Amino acid sequence: MATVGNSTNIFWHQCAVGNVDKQKLLNQKGCLVWITGLSGSGKSTLACTLGRELHSRGKLSYVLDGDNLRHGLNKNLGFSAEDRAENIRRVGEVGKLFADAGLICIASLISPYRKDRDACRAMLPDGTANSLIYLQVFMNTPLEVCEERDAKGLYKLARAGKIKGFTGIDDPYEPPLNCEIELKPVDGICSTPIGMAGQVVSYLGEKGFLHYE
């Protein structure tokens, strides 16, 4: 008899069609690409561009956008440290399911705290023996650039004290220490979304996620 979390008397039911079967069917390997960075760093733009680039190559992906998920799955969560942690945990679990289905799942969230991102990484195996893997993409866009963009007007509200606990202003962002890909301006110039998506696609190709052998 197993106990998982707060649930008791539950058992894992194994289905006949496994992860390898699904990956063979799609001719790709499932994974979770986790895009993290400040608000306005370009996470959602990269996620959607990456999804389009993969689609053009005949690869199946799905984007889990942080704001979109707060309209449904996570609509009962606020922005306290505890709610942020639960927000990330839920997205990690959903991303793991998509990856298990053989999809390249692209999660785009600020996810400011290392411990929460590390907890998501721990949910997925290390990628050996055709198993799942977690890949972290750090949008290392300077705060001043994000504030200049401020497409949603959130930085202005945060600076005016109308939004409390805003990441980068009065709540910390902890940069990754072990990301697979770091995207940042070169000589003060940010790459285009297509250029950045191309870097991620190239990485996925080099690591063998765009085909199944």
TINU-467965 format. One record per atom (N, C-alpha, C): residue in three letters; z negated, x negated, y negated. Coordinates in steps of 0.05 Angstrom, whole numbers. Atoms other than C-alpha are relative to their C-alpha. Last residue first. Layout:
# residues N
Ala_Z_X_Y
...
END
This chain:
# residues 213
Glu_-10_17_-22
Glu_659_-329_-119
Glu_-20_2_23
Tyr_18_1_-22
Tyr_652_-277_-174
Tyr_12_-17_22
His_-14_-4_-26
His_683_-283_-242
His_-21_-1_22
Leu_-24_-17_4
Leu_661_-281_-315
Leu_18_2_25
Phe_6_-29_1
Phe_590_-304_-302
Phe_24_18_-2
Gly_-10_-15_-23
Gly_608_-374_-277
Gly_-6_30_-1
Lys_22_-4_-19
Lys_566_-417_-324
Lys_7_19_24
Glu_8_26_-11
Glu_627_-444_-360
Glu_-22_3_21
Gly_-21_10_-18
Gly_653_-374_-370
Gly_-7_-25_14
Leu_1_-17_-24
Leu_588_-348_-398
Leu_21_-9_20
Tyr_24_7_-15
Tyr_585_-407_-446
Tyr_-1_16_26
Ser_-5_26_-12
Ser_657_-395_-468
Ser_-23_-9_17
Val_-18_-5_-22
Val_641_-321_-480
Val_6_-27_15
Val_16_-13_-22
Val_581_-341_-522
Val_18_5_24
Gln_18_21_-11
Gln_622_-390_-564
Gln_-16_11_23
Gly_-15_18_-16
Gly_677_-338_-572
Gly_-17_-22_12
Ala_-3_-14_-26
Ala_627_-287_-597
Ala_16_-18_19
Met_25_2_-14
Met_609_-337_-652
Met_1_13_28
Gly_6_28_-7
Gly_681_-347_-672
Gly_-26_-3_15
Ile_-18_6_-23
Ile_696_-272_-669
Ile_-5_-29_9
Pro_10_-13_-24
Pro_635_-258_-713
Pro_17_-7_25
Thr_-8_-28_-2
Thr_659_-310_-763
Thr_-12_12_25
Ser_-24_-5_-16
Ser_620_-375_-771
Ser_6_30_0
Cys_4_-14_-25
Cys_570_-381_-827
Cys_26_4_15
Ile_-20_-21_-5
Ile_581_-434_-880
Ile_-5_12_28
Gly_4_-24_17
Gly_524_-474_-910
Gly_19_22_6
Asp_-5_6_28
Asp_549_-540_-882
Asp_-2_24_-18
Val_-7_28_1
Val_549_-508_-814
Val_9_-7_-28
Pro_-21_9_19
Pro_513_-442_-810
Pro_4_-30_2
Lys_10_3_28
Lys_473_-427_-747
Lys_22_-9_-18
Leu_-22_-4_18
Leu_484_-403_-675
Leu_-11_-2_-29
Glu_9_-3_27
Glu_437_-429_-622
Glu_24_1_-19
Ile_-20_3_21
Ile_454_-418_-549
Ile_-13_4_-27
Glu_-24_12_-12
Glu_411_-427_-486
Glu_22_-5_-22
Cys_-24_-18_-1
Cys_346_-416_-523
Cys_23_-15_13
Asn_-16_6_-24
Asn_284_-457_-504
Asn_24_18_2
Leu_3_28_-7
Leu_239_-463_-565
Leu_18_-8_23
Pro_1_8_-28
Pro_257_-397_-597
Pro_-2_-30_4
Pro_-26_8_-10
Pro_239_-385_-670
Pro_-2_-9_30
Glu_4_25_-15
Glu_174_-347_-683
Glu_26_-9_13
Tyr_-21_2_-20
Tyr_186_-295_-737
Tyr_-4_-27_13
Pro_-14_24_-8
Pro_122_-279_-775
Pro_24_5_18
Asp_5_2_-28
Asp_102_-215_-812
Asp_17_-23_11
Asp_29_1_-4
Asp_95_-210_-887
Asp_-7_2_29
Ile_13_-4_27
Ile_166_-228_-907
Ile_-30_-1_3
Gly_-11_19_19
Gly_204_-256_-847
Gly_-12_1_-27
Thr_-5_27_-11
Thr_191_-195_-803
Thr_14_-18_-21
Phe_-28_4_-3
Phe_167_-135_-844
Phe_5_-30_8
Gly_-4_12_-25
Gly_94_-118_-833
Gly_29_-6_6
Lys_21_19_-8
Lys_91_-69_-890
Lys_7_-12_27
Ile_0_3_-29
Ile_151_-34_-922
Ile_-20_-22_7
Lys_-4_-27_-10
Lys_143_-8_-993
Lys_3_0_31
Gly_24_-10_-13
Gly_113_-73_-1017
Gly_2_27_12
Ala_13_-18_18
Ala_169_-87_-1066
Ala_-26_12_12
Arg_9_16_23
Arg_190_-148_-1026
Arg_-15_17_-20
Ala_22_17_-9
Ala_193_-104_-964
Ala_-12_-16_-23
Leu_23_-18_-3
Leu_236_-51_-999
Leu_-25_-16_9
Lys_7_-9_27
Lys_285_-104_-1023
Lys_-25_17_1
Tyr_14_23_13
Tyr_285_-136_-954
Tyr_-9_8_-28
Leu_28_2_-10
Leu_301_-68_-923
Leu_-15_-23_-13
Gly_18_-2_22
Gly_363_-51_-964
Gly_-30_-4_7
Lys_15_-25_-3
Lys_403_-37_-901
Lys_-20_3_-23
Ala_-18_-23_-2
Ala_458_-88_-916
Ala_-15_26_1
Asp_18_-24_3
Asp_407_-140_-940
Asp_16_26_1
Arg_-16_-21_-13
Arg_463_-193_-944
Arg_-14_27_-3
Glu_-24_-5_16
Glu_428_-236_-995
Glu_17_22_12
Glu_8_-16_23
Glu_363_-228_-958
Glu_23_6_-18
Cys_5_-28_-9
Cys_394_-251_-893
Cys_-8_18_-23
Val_-26_-12_-6
Val_423_-312_-928
Val_-4_29_9
Glu_-13_-6_25
Glu_355_-329_-959
Glu_28_13_4
Leu_11_-24_13
Leu_321_-322_-892
Leu_15_8_-25
Pro_23_3_19
Pro_366_-374_-861
Pro_-8_26_-12
Thr_-10_-4_27
Thr_410_-352_-802
Thr_-23_-1_-19
Asn_16_16_18
Asn_389_-382_-735
Asn_12_2_-28
Met_-15_-2_25
Met_418_-326_-692
Met_-17_-14_-21
Phe_15_0_24
Phe_386_-349_-627
Phe_18_-1_-24
Val_-17_9_22
Val_422_-330_-563
Val_-16_3_-26
Gln_9_-6_27
Gln_378_-326_-501
Gln_18_-12_-21
Leu_-11_20_18
Leu_407_-321_-431
Leu_-8_8_-29
Tyr_5_-6_28
Tyr_368_-285_-377
Tyr_11_-22_-17
Ile_9_22_18
Ile_393_-290_-305
Ile_-2_11_-28
Leu_-3_-6_28
Leu_404_-246_-244
Leu_-9_-24_-17
Ser_19_-18_11
Ser_414_-271_-173
Ser_4_4_-30
Asn_-13_-26_9
Asn_476_-299_-141
Asn_-20_20_-11
Ala_-6_-17_-24
Ala_436_-353_-103
Ala_9_28_-9
Thr_-10_13_-25
Thr_409_-384_-167
Thr_5_21_21
Gly_-29_0_-2
Gly_406_-346_-233
Gly_10_-14_25
Asp_-12_22_15
Asp_334_-362_-252
Asp_30_-3_3
Pro_0_26_-14
Pro_305_-295_-233
Pro_16_-20_-15
Leu_-24_5_-15
Leu_295_-240_-285
Leu_-1_-27_14
Met_-7_-23_-16
Met_230_-211_-310
Met_24_-6_19
Ala_14_1_-26
Ala_205_-279_-332
Ala_7_23_18
Arg_-13_21_-16
Arg_258_-282_-387
Arg_-13_0_28
Cys_-26_-11_-9
Cys_232_-215_-413
Cys_14_-21_18
Ala_6_-19_-21
Ala_161_-243_-416
Ala_25_13_11
Asp_5_15_-25
Asp_187_-304_-453
Asp_-6_20_23
Arg_-26_9_-10
Arg_217_-258_-506
Arg_-4_-14_26
Asp_-15_-24_-9
Asp_150_-223_-514
Asp_27_-7_11
Lys_12_-9_-25
Lys_111_-288_-516
Lys_14_24_11
Arg_-8_15_-23
Arg_159_-317_-567
Arg_-10_11_26
Tyr_21_15_-12
Tyr_147_-262_-619
Tyr_10_-14_26
Pro_11_23_15
Pro_200_-238_-667
Pro_-19_-18_14
Ser_18_12_-20
Ser_243_-194_-622
Ser_-14_-25_-11
Ile_14_21_15
Ile_294_-181_-677
Ile_-18_-16_20
Leu_25_-8_12
Leu_335_-143_-625
Leu_-12_-23_-16
Ser_1_10_27
Ser_405_-145_-596
Ser_-25_11_-14
Ala_23_-12_15
Ala_408_-138_-521
Ala_-1_-13_-27
Ile_4_15_25
Ile_476_-153_-487
Ile_-22_15_-16
Cys_15_-16_19
Cys_481_-133_-414
Cys_-7_-17_-25
Ile_10_20_20
Ile_535_-167_-374
Ile_-13_17_-22
Leu_-11_1_28
Leu_541_-116_-319
Leu_-11_-24_-15
Gly_-23_18_2
Gly_531_-127_-244
Gly_11_-2_-28
Ala_-24_-16_-6
Ala_486_-66_-231
Ala_25_-17_-3
Asp_0_-5_-29
Asp_427_-114_-228
Asp_25_16_9
Ala_-8_25_-12
Ala_445_-136_-299
Ala_1_3_31
Phe_-29_3_5
Phe_442_-64_-322
Phe_10_-25_13
Leu_-14_-20_-17
Leu_374_-55_-288
Leu_30_-3_-4
Lys_1_10_-27
Lys_348_-120_-319
Lys_14_19_19
Gly_-20_21_-3
Gly_370_-97_-387
Gly_1_-11_28
Val_-26_-14_-1
Val_330_-33_-378
Val_22_-21_3
Glu_-2_-13_-26
Glu_268_-74_-360
Glu_27_15_2
Gly_-3_20_-21
Gly_278_-121_-419
Gly_4_13_27
Val_-28_9_1
Val_289_-63_-466
Val_5_-21_21
Arg_-18_-21_-9
Arg_224_-32_-444
Arg_29_-9_1
Arg_4_-3_-29
Arg_185_-97_-451
Arg_19_21_11
Ile_-14_21_-14
Ile_214_-110_-520
Ile_-2_2_30
Asn_-29_-3_6
Asn_192_-43_-547
Asn_16_-21_15
Glu_-9_-20_-19
Glu_124_-51_-512
Glu_30_6_-4
Ala_1_11_-27
Ala_113_-117_-548
Ala_11_20_20
Arg_-23_18_-2
Arg_135_-87_-615
Arg_2_-12_28
Asp_-25_-16_-4
Asp_88_-29_-603
Asp_24_-18_1
Glu_1_-13_-26
Glu_29_-76_-592
Glu_26_16_5
Ala_-5_21_-20
Ala_46_-120_-652
Ala_1_12_28
Ser_24_17_-4
Ser_51_-58_-695
Ser_7_-21_21
Phe_-5_28_4
Phe_121_-34_-711
Phe_-25_-17_0
Gly_-1_9_28
Gly_123_38_-687
Gly_5_-30_-1
Leu_13_25_6
Leu_141_66_-619
Leu_2_-7_-30
Asn_29_-5_3
Asn_155_138_-599
Asn_-15_-25_-8
Lys_5_-15_24
Lys_230_131_-611
Lys_-30_6_-5
Asn_23_11_13
Asn_235_76_-559
Asn_-8_15_-26
Leu_18_12_-19
Leu_283_107_-509
Leu_-26_-9_-13
Gly_4_-13_-25
Gly_316_151_-561
Gly_-22_-12_17
His_-7_-28_3
His_330_136_-634
His_-5_16_26
Arg_23_-14_13
Arg_291_71_-628
Arg_7_29_-7
Leu_19_-7_-20
Leu_344_48_-578
Leu_-25_14_-12
Asn_-10_-23_-16
Asn_398_50_-631
Asn_-21_9_20
Asp_1_-24_17
Asp_357_5_-678
Asp_9_25_16
Gly_28_-7_6
Gly_346_-48_-623
Gly_-3_26_-17
Asp_7_7_28
Asp_417_-48_-598
Asp_-27_10_-7
Leu_25_-13_6
Leu_428_-49_-523
Leu_-9_-9_-27
Val_17_10_22
Val_501_-67_-514
Val_-25_18_-3
Tyr_13_-22_15
Tyr_535_-57_-447
Tyr_-18_-11_-21
Ser_26_6_13
Ser_585_-101_-411
Ser_-12_25_-13
Leu_16_-23_7
Leu_643_-96_-362
Leu_-27_-9_-12
Lys_28_3_-10
Lys_693_-153_-361
Lys_-17_23_-11
Gly_4_-16_-24
Gly_769_-140_-366
Gly_-28_-2_12
Arg_-4_18_-23
Arg_781_-198_-414
Arg_-5_15_26
Ser_-28_9_1
Ser_790_-150_-473
Ser_7_-18_23
His_-17_-22_-8
His_724_-118_-453
His_29_-8_1
Leu_2_-2_-29
Leu_689_-185_-458
Leu_18_22_11
Glu_-14_24_-11
Glu_715_-195_-529
Glu_-1_1_31
Arg_-28_-4_2
Arg_694_-124_-548
Arg_16_-23_12
Gly_-8_-21_-18
Gly_624_-133_-522
Gly_30_5_0
Leu_1_12_-27
Leu_618_-200_-558
Leu_8_21_21
Thr_-24_17_-2
Thr_640_-166_-622
Thr_2_-13_27
Cys_-24_-18_-2
Cys_589_-111_-613
Cys_25_-16_3
Ala_2_-15_-25
Ala_532_-161_-599
Ala_25_17_5
Leu_-7_18_-22
Leu_554_-208_-655
Leu_0_16_26
Thr_-29_6_3
Thr_553_-152_-706
Thr_9_-18_23
Ser_-15_-23_-9
Ser_486_-128_-680
Ser_30_-4_-2
Lys_4_-5_-29
Lys_455_-197_-685
Lys_17_23_10
Gly_-26_-5_-12
Gly_484_-216_-753
Gly_-2_6_30
Ser_-11_26_-9
Ser_423_-249_-786
Ser_27_3_14
Gly_-22_10_17
Gly_409_-187_-827
Gly_13_-26_9
Ser_-16_-22_9
Ser_341_-174_-796
Ser_22_-11_-19
Leu_10_-16_22
Leu_318_-241_-769
Leu_18_24_-5
Gly_-3_11_27
Gly_340_-268_-702
Gly_-11_19_-20
Thr_24_-3_17
Thr_346_-253_-627
Thr_5_-14_-27
Ile_-5_10_27
Ile_405_-240_-582
Ile_-23_5_-18
Trp_19_-9_19
Trp_387_-232_-508
Trp_4_-13_-27
Val_-4_18_24
Val_445_-238_-460
Val_-18_11_-22
Leu_10_-12_25
Leu_421_-205_-395
Leu_3_-21_-22
Cys_20_16_15
Cys_461_-223_-333
Cys_-9_16_-24
Gly_17_-14_19
Gly_506_-193_-280
Gly_-20_-19_-13
Lys_28_2_-8
Lys_559_-236_-247
Lys_-17_13_-22
Gln_16_13_20
Gln_633_-218_-250
Gln_-29_-1_9
Asn_-9_28_3
Asn_687_-194_-204
Asn_-13_-13_-24
Leu_-8_4_28
Leu_667_-121_-215
Leu_13_-28_-5
Leu_-17_-22_9
Leu_665_-103_-141
Leu_11_-4_-28
Lys_-26_3_-12
Lys_638_-171_-122
Lys_20_21_-9
Gln_-13_22_14
Gln_582_-164_-172
Gln_28_-5_12
Lys_-8_-10_26
Lys_564_-95_-144
Lys_15_-22_-15
Asp_-22_-19_-4
Asp_562_-121_-72
Asp_11_10_-27
Val_-24_16_-7
Val_519_-181_-93
Val_24_18_3
Asn_-10_14_24
Asn_468_-136_-127
Asn_26_-15_5
Gly_16_18_16
Gly_459_-92_-66
Gly_14_-13_-24
Val_-19_15_17
Val_490_-31_-35
Val_-17_-17_-19
Ala_-18_16_-16
Ala_444_-10_22
Ala_19_-17_-17
Cys_-25_-14_-7
Cys_387_12_-22
Cys_20_-18_14
Gln_-24_17_1
Gln_317_-16_-21
Gln_24_15_9
His_-20_-9_-19
His_260_31_-37
His_25_-16_-3
Trp_-27_7_8
Trp_200_-3_-70
Trp_20_9_22
Phe_-13_21_-16
Phe_136_34_-55
Phe_28_-5_-10
Ile_-28_1_3
Ile_87_75_-96
Ile_11_-23_16
Asn_-13_-13_-22
Asn_16_95_-79
Asn_30_2_-3
Thr_10_6_-27
Thr_-10_76_-147
Thr_15_15_21
Ser_-9_-18_-21
Ser_19_73_-217
Ser_-10_-10_27
Asn_19_-22_-2
Asn_-20_41_-274
Asn_8_19_22
Gly_8_-11_25
Gly_17_-26_-267
Gly_-22_21_3
Val_-16_12_21
Val_42_-33_-196
Val_-7_13_-26
Thr_8_-11_26
Thr_-5_-20_-137
Thr_16_-15_-22
Ala_-3_17_23
Ala_21_-29_-67
Ala_-9_14_-25
Met_0_-17_24
Met_0_0_0
Met_0_-18_-25
END
